[in-house]
Each structure stands twice: as C-alpha cells, then as structure tokens.
C-alpha cells in the first residue's frame, strides 16, 4: 500500500470513529441520559456532547411513565368543577 492510500484510509477510519461517537451521543440523548453521565461514558469533550445532544427532542407518549415534571402525563386535561 502506498503512502497516499494509507493516509486516505486513516482519514476515512478517523471519520468513521467520529460518526460512531456521534451516534453514541445521539442514542444516549434519546435514552435521556444526563449530559455529564453521557460525557463520562463516551469519554469525549463536554462541548461536543452538548453540541450534538441539544438538537435531540425526545417525543413524549401518553404513558404515565413519561409524565413531565409538572406531574400530569402529557395529553391530559384537568376537569372543570
């Protein structure tokens, strides 16, 4: 293998590693991991974790386990007295 091909291969492998790290950050964000915990797991810079995970919006379903911090599950209304 010549040096040009070897350099291209190394560059492609580095890019693949970056993409895999980004996927780990995305999956951790979807799983609602805390950013500090996620940073510890993936071993990356906090700036990179924040840059990627801030764009993830986790959809809320109507199950009681996904209730927002306000208490009521999403999609429910208070009944008027």
C-alpha positions as CSV (number, residue, x, y, z in Angstrom):
1,X,0.0,0.0,0.0
2,X,1.5,3.4,-0.9
3,X,1.5,6.4,1.5
4,X,-1.3,8.3,-0.3
5,X,-3.6,5.3,0.0
6,X,-2.6,4.7,3.6
7,X,-3.3,8.3,4.5
8,X,-6.7,8.2,2.9
9,X,-7.5,5.0,4.7
10,X,-6.5,6.5,8.1
11,X,-8.6,9.6,7.4
12,X,-11.6,7.5,6.5
13,X,-11.2,5.4,9.6
14,X,-11.0,8.6,11.8
15,X,-14.2,9.9,10.2
16,X,-15.9,6.6,10.9
17,X,-14.9,6.8,14.5
18,X,-16.2,10.3,14.8
19,X,-19.6,9.2,13.3
20,X,-19.8,6.3,15.7
21,X,-19.1,8.6,18.6
22,X,-21.8,10.9,17.4
23,X,-24.2,8.0,17.2
24,X,-23.4,7.0,20.8
25,X,-24.2,10.6,21.9
26,X,-27.4,10.6,19.9
27,X,-28.6,7.3,21.4
28,X,-27.7,8.4,24.9
29,X,-29.6,11.6,24.4
30,X,-32.7,9.8,23.1
31,X,-32.4,7.5,26.2
32,X,-32.5,10.7,28.2
33,X,-29.0,10.2,29.8
34,X,-27.7,13.2,31.6
35,X,-25.1,15.0,29.6
36,X,-22.4,14.7,32.3
37,X,-23.0,10.9,32.5
38,X,-23.0,10.6,28.8
39,X,-19.7,12.5,28.5
40,X,-18.2,10.1,31.0
41,X,-19.4,7.1,29.1
42,X,-18.3,8.2,25.7
43,X,-15.1,9.8,27.0
44,X,-15.4,12.9,24.8
45,X,-15.3,16.7,25.3
46,X,-18.4,18.1,27.0
47,X,-18.6,20.8,24.3
48,X,-19.1,18.1,21.7
49,X,-21.7,16.3,23.7
50,X,-23.7,19.5,24.2
51,X,-23.3,20.5,20.6
52,X,-24.9,17.2,19.4
53,X,-27.4,16.4,22.2
54,X,-29.0,19.9,22.3
55,X,-30.8,19.1,19.0
56,X,-32.5,15.9,20.2
57,X,-36.1,16.3,21.1
58,X,-37.5,13.2,22.8
59,X,-41.1,12.7,21.9
60,X,-43.5,12.3,24.8
61,X,-46.0,9.5,24.5
62,X,-49.2,9.2,26.6
63,X,-47.9,6.6,29.0
64,X,-47.8,7.6,32.7
65,X,-44.1,6.8,32.9
66,X,-43.4,9.7,30.6
67,X,-45.0,12.3,32.7
68,X,-43.3,15.7,32.6
69,X,-42.0,17.2,35.8
70,X,-45.3,19.0,36.3
71,X,-46.9,15.8,37.4
72,X,-49.7,15.1,34.9
73,X,-49.0,12.9,31.8
74,X,-48.9,14.8,28.5
75,X,-52.3,15.0,26.7
76,X,-54.4,15.0,29.8
77,X,-56.6,17.9,30.9
78,X,-58.0,19.0,34.2
79,X,-61.7,18.6,34.5
80,X,-63.6,21.7,35.3
81,X,-65.6,21.6,38.5
